[in-house]
């Protein structure tokens, strides 16, 4: 399983096993993460064509910007506490927490409530 390979690498890292692990992680993500598989298909790459970890397609930052903040429960929503918010020039950066989970989001305006139900669309959710 890929999780065990990653854990092993973190306990005993070396460059040779990193290359192998990176390619295995890429293959696992292509197989199990539909949005990433579609991205790779659009770019014409697959685990069969990628031979070096530097060829693995990167996910554009825009892919991480899809979530909805709601006041009420609903499908794929987690009640989270707004830990902090800060104006960073042209937008507000919001940090939500729930137990050990921390989520960063951006907004055009500050929030006026401490708790939101953060909705994670399944097709846009990436967990690393």
C-alpha positions as CSV (number, residue, x, y, z in Angstrom):
1,X,0.0,0.0,0.0
2,X,1.3,3.5,-0.9
3,X,0.8,4.8,2.7
4,X,3.2,2.2,4.0
5,X,5.8,3.1,1.3
6,X,5.6,6.8,2.2
7,X,5.9,6.0,6.0
8,X,8.9,3.8,5.3
9,X,10.6,6.5,3.2
10,X,9.9,9.2,5.8
11,X,11.7,7.0,8.4
12,X,14.7,6.1,6.1
13,X,14.8,8.6,3.2
14,X,17.2,8.1,0.3
15,X,17.3,9.5,-3.2
16,X,16.9,6.1,-5.0
17,X,13.8,5.2,-3.1
18,X,12.4,8.7,-3.5
19,X,12.3,8.3,-7.3
20,X,10.5,5.0,-7.0
21,X,8.1,6.3,-4.4
22,X,7.3,9.4,-6.4
23,X,6.4,7.4,-9.4
24,X,4.3,4.9,-7.3
25,X,2.5,7.8,-5.7
26,X,1.8,9.3,-9.1
27,X,0.4,6.0,-10.4
28,X,-1.8,5.7,-7.3
29,X,-3.2,9.2,-7.6
30,X,-4.0,8.7,-11.3
31,X,-5.8,5.5,-10.4
32,X,-7.7,6.8,-7.4
33,X,-8.2,10.6,-7.8
34,X,-10.6,11.3,-10.7
35,X,-9.8,15.0,-11.1
36,X,-6.1,14.3,-11.3
37,X,-6.6,11.5,-13.8
38,X,-8.5,13.9,-16.0
39,X,-5.8,16.5,-15.7
40,X,-3.2,13.9,-16.7
41,X,-5.3,12.7,-19.6
42,X,-5.6,16.2,-20.9
43,X,-1.9,16.6,-20.8
44,X,-1.3,13.2,-22.4
45,X,0.6,11.6,-19.6
46,X,0.1,8.4,-17.7
47,X,2.1,6.1,-15.4
48,X,3.2,4.3,-18.5
49,X,4.7,7.4,-20.1
50,X,6.2,9.1,-17.1
51,X,9.7,7.7,-16.3
52,X,11.0,10.4,-14.0
53,X,9.3,12.1,-11.0
54,X,10.1,15.5,-12.6
55,X,7.7,14.7,-15.4
56,X,4.7,14.2,-13.0
57,X,2.1,16.9,-13.8
58,X,1.7,19.5,-11.1
59,X,-1.7,20.6,-10.0
60,X,-2.5,24.2,-10.7
61,X,-3.2,26.4,-7.6
62,X,-6.6,27.2,-9.1
63,X,-7.6,23.6,-8.3
64,X,-7.4,24.3,-4.6
65,X,-9.8,27.3,-4.6
66,X,-13.1,25.4,-4.8
67,X,-15.1,25.3,-1.6
68,X,-18.3,26.9,-0.3
69,X,-18.9,28.5,3.1
70,X,-22.4,28.0,4.4
71,X,-24.3,28.9,7.6
72,X,-26.1,25.6,7.8
73,X,-25.3,21.8,7.5
74,X,-25.5,20.1,4.2
75,X,-23.9,17.4,2.0
76,X,-20.1,17.3,2.2
77,X,-20.0,20.1,4.8
78,X,-18.0,20.2,7.9
79,X,-18.7,22.7,10.7
80,X,-15.4,24.6,11.3
81,X,-14.3,27.5,13.4
82,X,-12.7,30.5,11.8
83,X,-9.4,30.7,13.6
84,X,-8.1,33.9,11.9
85,X,-8.6,36.1,8.9
86,X,-6.2,38.6,7.4
87,X,-6.4,41.1,4.5
88,X,-3.5,40.3,2.1
89,X,-3.8,42.9,-0.5
90,X,-6.5,42.1,-2.9
91,X,-8.3,39.4,-0.9
92,X,-8.9,38.0,2.6
93,X,-7.2,34.9,3.7
94,X,-9.3,32.8,6.0
95,X,-8.1,29.9,8.2
96,X,-10.6,27.4,9.5
97,X,-10.0,24.6,12.0
98,X,-11.7,21.5,13.2
99,X,-9.8,19.3,15.6
100,X,-6.5,18.6,13.7
101,X,-7.8,19.7,10.3
102,X,-6.8,23.1,9.1
103,X,-8.2,24.7,5.9
104,X,-7.1,27.9,4.2
105,X,-9.5,29.7,1.9
106,X,-9.7,33.1,0.3
107,X,-12.6,35.6,0.2
108,X,-13.4,39.0,-1.3
109,X,-14.6,40.2,2.1
110,X,-14.1,39.3,5.8
111,X,-16.5,37.0,7.5
112,X,-18.6,38.2,10.4
113,X,-19.2,34.8,12.1
114,X,-17.0,32.5,14.0
115,X,-18.4,29.2,12.7
116,X,-19.1,28.1,9.1
117,X,-20.0,24.9,7.4
118,X,-17.2,24.4,4.9
119,X,-18.4,22.4,1.9
120,X,-15.9,20.4,0.0
121,X,-17.1,19.3,-3.4
122,X,-15.9,15.7,-3.9
123,X,-14.7,16.4,-7.4
124,X,-12.4,19.2,-6.1
125,X,-11.1,17.5,-2.9
126,X,-7.4,16.6,-2.7
127,X,-5.9,15.1,0.4
128,X,-2.1,14.7,0.7
